[in-house]
């Protein structure tokens, strides 16, 4: 089960780019919106220092977040984060309301384990290639995992790990697999390393190099 986080927030009335810039510049807050469920979308703001501290823990991206909005709690998950392209600044966030009794769909990170003891790497000299870093799952909020393990220990060179090879926690299902076998996507592979070819000089090239070297030696001797 995912870890619960609690973050303080407050309602806001001002809208527009100008209002958002003032909010970030004057009060150090991040404009955000919370939507979903049976309620209307609500504009909120969060202290930048609070949300950046929470985001230092990777688990927050796939966890239930209790937003305390003016003292009233709302269970949510993060749906989108807009960041400044050059600075460590969060510009805007989207949160989705979740219900304890309703399944949600969200992305959960993959945790690749036993890569250092992988048969295809240790014995076969292969290289592991990750095709996915996260997958979309459907589950009740109480069953939402922080991550899903991908065990690479027994994967040999040329083998492919598919979504169907993953062991998902109880109550959690892959959104892709629920659409049918055609959506059993590749998660990782162990590829054979490409051989590096070293060009051998041809006989004519070797003869030319030897002749050139001899000529250089003769010229040097003449100069002495």
DRENPA-3360 file (N, C-alpha, C; in nm, 2 decimals, always signed):
BEGIN
1 = XXXXXXXX = +0.08/-0.12/+0.00/+0.00/+0.00/+0.00/+0.09/+0.12/+0.00 ~ +0.05/+0.23/-0.07/+0.12/+0.35/-0.08/+0.12/+0.43/+0.05 ~ +0.22/+0.51/+0.07/+0.23/+0.59/+0.19/+0.14/+0.71/+0.17 ~ +0.07/+0.75/+0.28/-0.01/+0.87/+0.27/+0.07/+1.00/+0.30 ~ +0.05/+1.10/+0.23/+0.12/+1.23/+0.25/+0.01/+1.33/+0.29 ~ +0.04/+1.42/+0.37/-0.05/+1.53/+0.40/+0.02/+1.67/+0.37 ~ -0.05/+1.75/+0.29/+0.00/+1.88/+0.25/-0.10/+1.98/+0.27 ~ -0.06/+2.09/+0.33/-0.16/+2.20/+0.35/-0.18/+2.28/+0.22;
9 = XXXXXXXX = -0.30/+2.33/+0.20/-0.33/+2.41/+0.09/-0.44/+2.51/+0.13 ~ -0.47/+2.60/+0.04/-0.58/+2.69/+0.06/-0.65/+2.73/-0.07 ~ -0.77/+2.76/-0.06/-0.85/+2.80/-0.18/-0.80/+2.94/-0.23 ~ -0.82/+2.96/-0.36/-0.78/+3.09/-0.42/-0.89/+3.13/-0.51 ~ -0.90/+3.26/-0.53/-1.01/+3.32/-0.62/-0.95/+3.37/-0.75 ~ -0.83/+3.44/-0.74/-0.77/+3.50/-0.85/-0.73/+3.40/-0.96 ~ -0.76/+3.43/-1.08/-0.72/+3.34/-1.19/-0.64/+3.41/-1.30 ~ -0.58/+3.34/-1.39/-0.50/+3.41/-1.50/-0.36/+3.40/-1.47;
17 = XXXXXXXX = -0.28/+3.42/-1.58/-0.13/+3.41/-1.57/-0.08/+3.52/-1.48 ~ -0.13/+3.64/-1.48/-0.08/+3.75/-1.40/-0.10/+3.71/-1.25 ~ -0.22/+3.66/-1.21/-0.24/+3.62/-1.07/-0.15/+3.51/-1.03 ~ -0.13/+3.42/-1.12/-0.04/+3.30/-1.09/+0.11/+3.35/-1.07 ~ +0.15/+3.45/-1.15/+0.29/+3.50/-1.13/+0.30/+3.57/-1.00 ~ +0.20/+3.65/-0.97/+0.20/+3.72/-0.84/+0.20/+3.63/-0.72 ~ +0.13/+3.52/-0.73/+0.12/+3.42/-0.63/+0.26/+3.36/-0.60 ~ +0.33/+3.32/-0.71/+0.46/+3.26/-0.70/+0.56/+3.36/-0.65;
25 = XXXXXXXX = +0.55/+3.48/-0.70/+0.66/+3.58/-0.67/+0.64/+3.64/-0.53 ~ +0.52/+3.68/-0.49/+0.50/+3.75/-0.37/+0.48/+3.67/-0.24 ~ +0.42/+3.55/-0.26/+0.39/+3.47/-0.14/+0.46/+3.33/-0.14 ~ +0.53/+3.30/-0.25/+0.61/+3.18/-0.26/+0.51/+3.05/-0.27 ~ +0.40/+3.07/-0.33/+0.30/+2.97/-0.34/+0.29/+2.92/-0.49 ~ +0.25/+2.79/-0.50/+0.23/+2.73/-0.63/+0.08/+2.72/-0.66 ~ +0.03/+2.78/-0.77/-0.11/+2.77/-0.81/-0.14/+2.62/-0.85 ~ -0.25/+2.57/-0.81/-0.29/+2.43/-0.85/-0.44/+2.42/-0.86;
33 = XXXXXXXX = -0.48/+2.31/-0.91/-0.63/+2.28/-0.93/-0.65/+2.14/-0.88 ~ -0.77/+2.12/-0.82/-0.81/+1.99/-0.78/-0.94/+1.96/-0.85 ~ -0.96/+1.84/-0.91/-1.08/+1.81/-0.98/-1.11/+1.66/-0.97 ~ -1.23/+1.62/-1.02/-1.27/+1.48/-1.02/-1.37/+1.46/-0.91 ~ -1.43/+1.34/-0.91/-1.53/+1.30/-0.82/-1.66/+1.37/-0.86 ~ -1.74/+1.40/-0.76/-1.88/+1.46/-0.78/-1.88/+1.61/-0.75 ~ -1.76/+1.66/-0.72/-1.75/+1.81/-0.69/-1.69/+1.88/-0.81 ~ -1.72/+2.01/-0.81/-1.66/+2.10/-0.91/-1.51/+2.11/-0.89;
41 = XXXXXXXX = -1.44/+2.15/-1.00/-1.30/+2.18/-0.99/-1.28/+2.30/-0.90 ~ -1.17/+2.29/-0.82/-1.14/+2.39/-0.72/-1.00/+2.44/-0.74 ~ -0.98/+2.57/-0.74/-0.85/+2.63/-0.75/-0.79/+2.65/-0.61 ~ -0.66/+2.60/-0.60/-0.60/+2.61/-0.47/-0.45/+2.66/-0.49 ~ -0.39/+2.68/-0.38/-0.25/+2.72/-0.38/-0.17/+2.64/-0.26 ~ -0.05/+2.61/-0.29/+0.04/+2.54/-0.19/+0.17/+2.61/-0.18 ~ +0.22/+2.61/-0.06/+0.35/+2.67/-0.04/+0.46/+2.59/-0.12 ~ +0.54/+2.67/-0.20/+0.64/+2.60/-0.28/+0.73/+2.51/-0.20;
49 = XXXXXXXX = +0.77/+2.56/-0.09/+0.87/+2.48/+0.00/+0.80/+2.35/+0.05 ~ +0.67/+2.36/+0.07/+0.61/+2.23/+0.12/+0.60/+2.13/+0.01 ~ +0.56/+2.17/-0.11/+0.54/+2.07/-0.22/+0.68/+2.02/-0.27 ~ +0.78/+2.11/-0.27/+0.91/+2.06/-0.31/+0.97/+1.96/-0.21 ~ +0.94/+1.98/-0.09/+0.99/+1.89/+0.02/+0.92/+1.75/+0.00 ~ +0.79/+1.76/-0.03/+0.72/+1.63/-0.05/+0.77/+1.56/-0.17 ~ +0.80/+1.63/-0.28/+0.84/+1.57/-0.40/+0.98/+1.51/-0.40 ~ +1.06/+1.54/-0.29/+1.19/+1.48/-0.27/+1.17/+1.33/-0.24;
57 = XXXXXXXX = +1.06/+1.28/-0.20/+1.03/+1.14/-0.18/+0.96/+1.09/-0.30 ~ +1.03/+1.00/-0.38/+0.97/+0.95/-0.50/+0.84/+0.88/-0.48 ~ +0.81/+0.83/-0.36/+0.68/+0.76/-0.34/+0.56/+0.85/-0.35 ~ +0.58/+0.98/-0.34/+0.47/+1.07/-0.35/+0.40/+1.07/-0.48 ~ +0.47/+1.04/-0.59/+0.42/+1.04/-0.72/+0.31/+0.93/-0.74 ~ +0.32/+0.82/-0.66/+0.22/+0.71/-0.67/+0.16/+0.68/-0.54 ~ +0.13/+0.79/-0.47/+0.07/+0.78/-0.33/-0.06/+0.86/-0.32 ~ -0.14/+0.83/-0.22/-0.25/+0.91/-0.19/-0.20/+1.03/-0.11;
65 = XXXXXXXX = -0.24/+1.15/-0.16/-0.20/+1.27/-0.09/-0.33/+1.33/-0.03 ~ -0.32/+1.36/+0.10/-0.43/+1.42/+0.17/-0.41/+1.57/+0.17 ~ -0.48/+1.64/+0.08/-0.47/+1.79/+0.08/-0.56/+1.85/+0.18 ~ -0.50/+1.92/+0.27/-0.58/+1.99/+0.38/-0.61/+2.13/+0.33 ~ -0.73/+2.15/+0.27/-0.76/+2.27/+0.21/-0.84/+2.36/+0.31 ~ -0.78/+2.46/+0.36/-0.84/+2.54/+0.46/-0.89/+2.46/+0.58 ~ -0.82/+2.35/+0.61/-0.86/+2.27/+0.72/-0.94/+2.15/+0.68 ~ -0.99/+2.14/+0.56/-1.08/+2.03/+0.52/-1.00/+1.94/+0.43;
73 = XXXXXXXX = -0.99/+1.81/+0.46/-0.91/+1.71/+0.39/-0.98/+1.66/+0.26 ~ -0.89/+1.64/+0.16/-0.94/+1.58/+0.03/-0.83/+1.48/-0.01 ~ -0.87/+1.35/-0.03/-0.78/+1.25/-0.08/-0.76/+1.27/-0.23 ~ -0.63/+1.28/-0.27/-0.60/+1.31/-0.41/-0.47/+1.23/-0.45 ~ -0.45/+1.23/-0.58/-0.32/+1.19/-0.64/-0.27/+1.29/-0.73 ~ -0.14/+1.30/-0.76/-0.09/+1.40/-0.85/-0.11/+1.35/-0.99 ~ -0.17/+1.44/-1.08/-0.19/+1.41/-1.22/-0.10/+1.48/-1.31 ~ -0.05/+1.60/-1.27/+0.03/+1.67/-1.36/+0.11/+1.77/-1.28;
81 = XXXXXXXX = +0.24/+1.79/-1.33/+0.33/+1.90/-1.27/+0.39/+1.97/-1.38 ~ +0.37/+2.11/-1.38/+0.44/+2.19/-1.48/+0.56/+2.26/-1.41 ~ +0.68/+2.24/-1.46/+0.80/+2.29/-1.41/+0.86/+2.40/-1.50 ~ +0.94/+2.49/-1.44/+1.01/+2.59/-1.51/+1.12/+2.52/-1.60 ~ +1.13/+2.55/-1.72/+1.23/+2.48/-1.81/+1.37/+2.50/-1.77 ~ +1.41/+2.60/-1.70/+1.55/+2.63/-1.66/+1.58/+2.63/-1.51 ~ +1.47/+2.66/-1.43/+1.49/+2.68/-1.29/+1.42/+2.57/-1.21 ~ +1.47/+2.55/-1.09/+1.40/+2.45/-1.00/+1.28/+2.51/-0.94;
89 = XXXXXXXX = +1.18/+2.54/-1.02/+1.06/+2.60/-0.98/+0.94/+2.53/-1.04 ~ +0.84/+2.50/-0.95/+0.72/+2.44/-0.99/+0.62/+2.55/-1.03 ~ +0.56/+2.54/-1.15/+0.48/+2.65/-1.20/+0.33/+2.62/-1.17 ~ +0.29/+2.50/-1.18/+0.15/+2.46/-1.16/+0.13/+2.31/-1.14 ~ +0.03/+2.27/-1.06/+0.00/+2.13/-1.04/-0.15/+2.10/-1.06 ~ -0.17/+1.97/-1.10/-0.31/+1.92/-1.10/-0.32/+1.81/-1.01 ~ -0.43/+1.80/-0.93/-0.46/+1.69/-0.84/-0.59/+1.63/-0.88 ~ -0.60/+1.50/-0.87/-0.73/+1.43/-0.89/-0.79/+1.37/-0.76;
97 = XXXXXXXX = -0.91/+1.41/-0.74/-0.98/+1.35/-0.62/-0.99/+1.20/-0.63 ~ -0.98/+1.13/-0.53/-1.00/+0.98/-0.53/-1.10/+0.94/-0.42 ~ -1.17/+0.83/-0.44/-1.26/+0.78/-0.34/-1.22/+0.65/-0.29 ~ -1.23/+0.62/-0.17/-1.19/+0.49/-0.11/-1.26/+0.37/-0.17 ~ -1.38/+0.40/-0.23/-1.46/+0.29/-0.28/-1.46/+0.28/-0.43 ~ -1.39/+0.37/-0.50/-1.39/+0.37/-0.64/-1.24/+0.35/-0.70 ~ -1.23/+0.26/-0.80/-1.10/+0.23/-0.85/-1.05/+0.36/-0.92 ~ -0.92/+0.37/-0.92/-0.85/+0.49/-0.99/-0.75/+0.43/-1.09;
105 = XXXXXXXX = -0.72/+0.51/-1.19/-0.61/+0.48/-1.28/-0.50/+0.58/-1.27 ~ -0.38/+0.53/-1.25/-0.26/+0.61/-1.24/-0.14/+0.54/-1.28 ~ -0.03/+0.60/-1.30/+0.10/+0.54/-1.33/+0.18/+0.51/-1.21 ~ +0.24/+0.40/-1.21/+0.32/+0.35/-1.10/+0.46/+0.32/-1.15 ~ +0.57/+0.37/-1.08/+0.70/+0.34/-1.13/+0.75/+0.20/-1.12 ~ +0.83/+0.15/-1.21/+0.89/+0.02/-1.21/+1.02/+0.02/-1.14 ~ +1.04/-0.08/-1.05/+1.17/-0.10/-0.98/+1.24/-0.22/-1.03 ~ +1.34/-0.20/-1.10/+1.42/-0.31/-1.16/+1.52/-0.37/-1.06;
113 = XXXXXXXX = +1.50/-0.49/-1.03/+1.59/-0.55/-0.92/+1.67/-0.67/-0.98 ~ +1.78/-0.70/-0.91/+1.87/-0.81/-0.95/+1.93/-0.79/-1.09 ~ +1.96/-0.67/-1.13/+2.02/-0.65/-1.25/+2.17/-0.69/-1.25 ~ +2.23/-0.67/-1.13/+2.37/-0.71/-1.12/+2.40/-0.86/-1.13 ~ +2.29/-0.94/-1.10/+2.31/-1.09/-1.10/+2.23/-1.15/-1.22 ~ +2.18/-1.06/-1.31/+2.11/-1.11/-1.42/+2.19/-1.21/-1.50 ~ +2.13/-1.33/-1.53/+2.20/-1.43/-1.61/+2.25/-1.38/-1.74 ~ +2.17/-1.31/-1.81/+2.21/-1.26/-1.94/+2.32/-1.16/-1.94;
121 = XXXXXXXX = +2.34/-1.09/-1.83/+2.45/-1.00/-1.81/+2.57/-1.06/-1.76 ~ +2.55/-1.14/-1.65/+2.67/-1.20/-1.58/+2.73/-1.31/-1.66 ~ +2.65/-1.40/-1.72/+2.71/-1.51/-1.79/+2.71/-1.49/-1.95 ~ +2.61/-1.41/-1.99/+2.60/-1.40/-2.14/+2.66/-1.27/-2.19 ~ +2.71/-1.18/-2.10/+2.77/-1.06/-2.15/+2.67/-0.96/-2.21 ~ +2.54/-0.97/-2.19/+2.44/-0.89/-2.25/+2.43/-0.75/-2.18 ~ +2.34/-0.67/-2.24/+2.31/-0.54/-2.18/+2.16/-0.53/-2.16 ~ +2.12/-0.48/-2.04/+1.98/-0.46/-2.01/+1.93/-0.33/-2.07;
129 = XXXXXXXX = +1.81/-0.34/-2.14/+1.75/-0.22/-2.20/+1.61/-0.21/-2.14 ~ +1.58/-0.09/-2.08/+1.45/-0.07/-2.02/+1.36/+0.00/-2.13 ~ +1.25/-0.06/-2.16/+1.15/-0.01/-2.25/+1.05/+0.08/-2.18 ~ +1.02/+0.05/-2.06/+0.93/+0.12/-1.97/+1.00/+0.16/-1.84 ~ +0.95/+0.27/-1.79/+1.00/+0.31/-1.65/+0.88/+0.31/-1.55 ~ +0.76/+0.31/-1.61/+0.64/+0.30/-1.52/+0.52/+0.24/-1.61 ~ +0.42/+0.19/-1.54/+0.30/+0.14/-1.61/+0.17/+0.20/-1.55 ~ +0.07/+0.19/-1.63/-0.06/+0.24/-1.58/-0.14/+0.13/-1.52;
137 = XXXXXXXX = -0.19/+0.15/-1.39/-0.26/+0.05/-1.32/-0.40/+0.10/-1.28 ~ -0.48/+0.00/-1.25/-0.62/+0.03/-1.20/-0.63/-0.04/-1.06 ~ -0.68/+0.03/-0.96/-0.69/-0.03/-0.83/-0.77/+0.06/-0.74 ~ -0.81/+0.01/-0.62/-0.86/+0.10/-0.52/-0.75/+0.18/-0.45 ~ -0.78/+0.29/-0.40/-0.67/+0.37/-0.34/-0.59/+0.30/-0.23 ~ -0.66/+0.21/-0.16/-0.59/+0.14/-0.05/-0.49/+0.04/-0.10 ~ -0.50/+0.00/-0.23/-0.42/-0.10/-0.29/-0.31/-0.04/-0.38 ~ -0.30/+0.09/-0.39/-0.21/+0.15/-0.47/-0.06/+0.13/-0.43;
145 = XXXXXXXX = +0.02/+0.06/-0.51/+0.16/+0.04/-0.47/+0.25/+0.16/-0.50 ~ +0.36/+0.17/-0.42/+0.45/+0.28/-0.44/+0.53/+0.25/-0.57 ~ +0.56/+0.12/-0.59/+0.63/+0.08/-0.71/+0.60/-0.07/-0.74 ~ +0.64/-0.12/-0.86/+0.62/-0.26/-0.89/+0.76/-0.31/-0.93 ~ +0.80/-0.42/-0.87/+0.93/-0.48/-0.90/+0.93/-0.56/-1.03 ~ +1.05/-0.54/-1.10/+1.07/-0.62/-1.22/+1.20/-0.70/-1.19 ~ +1.19/-0.83/-1.17/+1.30/-0.92/-1.13/+1.37/-0.96/-1.26 ~ +1.50/-0.92/-1.27/+1.58/-0.95/-1.39/+1.67/-1.06/-1.37;
153 = XXXXXXXX = +1.67/-1.13/-1.26/+1.77/-1.23/-1.22/+1.78/-1.34/-1.33 ~ +1.67/-1.40/-1.37/+1.67/-1.51/-1.46/+1.65/-1.48/-1.61 ~ +1.66/-1.36/-1.64/+1.64/-1.32/-1.78/+1.77/-1.34/-1.86 ~ +1.77/-1.42/-1.97/+1.89/-1.45/-2.05/+1.90/-1.36/-2.17 ~ +2.01/-1.36/-2.23/+2.03/-1.28/-2.36/+1.93/-1.32/-2.46 ~ +1.86/-1.22/-2.52/+1.76/-1.24/-2.62/+1.62/-1.25/-2.56 ~ +1.61/-1.26/-2.43/+1.48/-1.28/-2.37/+1.41/-1.14/-2.35 ~ +1.28/-1.14/-2.35/+1.20/-1.02/-2.33/+1.11/-1.03/-2.21;
161 = XXXXXXXX = +1.11/-0.93/-2.13/+1.01/-0.92/-2.02/+0.89/-0.84/-2.06 ~ +0.77/-0.91/-2.06/+0.65/-0.84/-2.09/+0.57/-0.80/-1.97 ~ +0.47/-0.72/-1.99/+0.38/-0.68/-1.88/+0.32/-0.81/-1.81 ~ +0.29/-0.91/-1.89/+0.23/-1.03/-1.83/+0.33/-1.11/-1.74 ~ +0.46/-1.08/-1.75/+0.56/-1.14/-1.67/+0.57/-1.08/-1.53 ~ +0.51/-0.96/-1.51/+0.52/-0.89/-1.38/+0.42/-0.95/-1.28 ~ +0.47/-0.95/-1.16/+0.38/-0.99/-1.05/+0.32/-0.87/-0.98 ~ +0.19/-0.85/-1.01/+0.13/-0.73/-0.95/+0.07/-0.76/-0.82;
169 = XXXXXXXX = +0.06/-0.66/-0.73/+0.00/-0.69/-0.59/-0.14/-0.72/-0.60 ~ -0.20/-0.78/-0.50/-0.34/-0.81/-0.50/-0.42/-0.69/-0.52 ~ -0.52/-0.70/-0.60/-0.61/-0.58/-0.62/-0.57/-0.48/-0.72 ~ -0.45/-0.51/-0.79/-0.39/-0.42/-0.89/-0.39/-0.49/-1.02 ~ -0.43/-0.42/-1.13/-0.43/-0.48/-1.26/-0.37/-0.38/-1.36 ~ -0.31/-0.43/-1.46/-0.25/-0.35/-1.57/-0.36/-0.30/-1.66 ~ -0.37/-0.17/-1.68/-0.47/-0.11/-1.77/-0.44/-0.16/-1.92 ~ -0.32/-0.18/-1.96/-0.29/-0.22/-2.09/-0.33/-0.37/-2.11;
177 = XXXXXXXX = -0.30/-0.46/-2.02/-0.34/-0.60/-2.03/-0.49/-0.62/-2.03 ~ -0.56/-0.53/-1.96/-0.71/-0.54/-1.96/-0.77/-0.52/-2.09 ~ -0.69/-0.47/-2.19/-0.74/-0.44/-2.32/-0.72/-0.56/-2.42 ~ -0.65/-0.67/-2.37/-0.62/-0.79/-2.45/-0.48/-0.82/-2.46 ~ -0.46/-0.94/-2.52/-0.32/-0.99/-2.54/-0.23/-0.91/-2.63 ~ -0.30/-0.84/-2.72/-0.22/-0.75/-2.82/-0.15/-0.63/-2.74 ~ -0.19/-0.61/-2.62/-0.14/-0.50/-2.54/-0.04/-0.55/-2.43 ~ +0.01/-0.67/-2.45/+0.11/-0.72/-2.36/+0.25/-0.66/-2.40;
185 = XXXXXXXX = +0.27/-0.54/-2.36/+0.39/-0.46/-2.41/+0.52/-0.51/-2.35 ~ +0.63/-0.47/-2.41/+0.76/-0.50/-2.37/+0.80/-0.41/-2.25 ~ +0.85/-0.46/-2.15/+0.90/-0.39/-2.03/+1.05/-0.37/-2.04 ~ +1.12/-0.48/-2.07/+1.27/-0.48/-2.07/+1.32/-0.59/-2.15 ~ +1.45/-0.58/-2.20/+1.51/-0.69/-2.27/+1.66/-0.70/-2.23 ~ +1.72/-0.81/-2.26/+1.86/-0.83/-2.24/+1.92/-0.85/-2.38 ~ +1.99/-0.75/-2.43/+2.04/-0.76/-2.57/+2.19/-0.80/-2.57 ~ +2.22/-0.87/-2.68/+2.36/-0.91/-2.70/+2.44/-0.79/-2.74;
193 = XXXXXXXX = +2.56/-0.78/-2.68/+2.65/-0.67/-2.71/+2.70/-0.68/-2.86 ~ +2.70/-0.57/-2.93/+2.75/-0.57/-3.06/+2.91/-0.58/-3.06 ~ +2.96/-0.67/-3.15/+3.10/-0.69/-3.16/+3.16/-0.57/-3.22 ~ +3.28/-0.52/-3.17/+3.35/-0.41/-3.23/+3.45/-0.46/-3.32 ~ +3.43/-0.43/-3.45/+3.52/-0.47/-3.55/+3.64/-0.38/-3.56 ~ +3.76/-0.44/-3.56/+3.89/-0.36/-3.58/+3.94/-0.38/-3.72 ~ +3.95/-0.28/-3.80/+3.99/-0.29/-3.93/+4.14/-0.32/-3.94 ~ +4.17/-0.44/-4.01/+4.31/-0.48/-4.03/+4.36/-0.41/-4.16;
201 = XXXXXXXX = +4.48/-0.36/-4.15/+4.53/-0.30/-4.28/+4.55/-0.40/-4.39 ~ +4.52/-0.37/-4.51/+4.54/-0.46/-4.62/+4.69/-0.48/-4.65 ~ +4.72/-0.58/-4.73/+4.86/-0.60/-4.77/+4.92/-0.49/-4.84 ~ +4.84/-0.43/-4.93/+4.89/-0.31/-5.01/+4.92/-0.19/-4.92 ~ +4.82/-0.17/-4.82/+4.84/-0.06/-4.73/+4.96/-0.08/-4.64 ~ +4.99/-0.20/-4.60/+5.10/-0.23/-4.52/+5.23/-0.21/-4.59 ~ +5.23/-0.25/-4.72/+5.35/-0.22/-4.81/+5.37/-0.08/-4.83 ~ +5.26/+0.00/-4.85/+5.28/+0.14/-4.87/+5.33/+0.21/-4.75;
209 = XXXXXXXX = +5.28/+0.17/-4.63/+5.33/+0.23/-4.50/+5.47/+0.20/-4.48 ~ +5.52/+0.07/-4.51/+5.66/+0.04/-4.50/+5.75/+0.12/-4.59 ~ +5.70/+0.14/-4.71/+5.78/+0.22/-4.81/+5.79/+0.36/-4.77 ~ +5.68/+0.42/-4.72/+5.68/+0.56/-4.67/+5.77/+0.57/-4.55 ~ +5.77/+0.47/-4.46/+5.86/+0.48/-4.35/+6.00/+0.48/-4.39 ~ +6.04/+0.39/-4.49/+6.17/+0.38/-4.53/+6.22/+0.51/-4.60 ~ +6.13/+0.57/-4.67/+6.16/+0.70/-4.74/+6.19/+0.81/-4.63 ~ +6.11/+0.81/-4.53/+6.13/+0.91/-4.42/+6.27/+0.89/-4.36;
217 = XXXXXXXX = +6.30/+0.76/-4.33/+6.43/+0.73/-4.27/+6.55/+0.78/-4.35 ~ +6.53/+0.76/-4.49/+6.64/+0.80/-4.58/+6.66/+0.95/-4.58 ~ +6.54/+1.02/-4.58/+6.55/+1.17/-4.58/+6.62/+1.22/-4.45 ~ +6.58/+1.15/-4.34/+6.64/+1.19/-4.21/+6.79/+1.17/-4.21 ~ +6.83/+1.06/-4.27/+6.98/+1.02/-4.27/+7.05/+1.12/-4.36 ~ +6.99/+1.16/-4.47/+7.05/+1.26/-4.55/+7.07/+1.39/-4.49 ~ +6.97/+1.43/-4.40/+6.98/+1.56/-4.34/+7.09/+1.56/-4.23 ~ +7.11/+1.45/-4.16/+7.22/+1.44/-4.07/+7.36/+1.45/-4.13;
% end
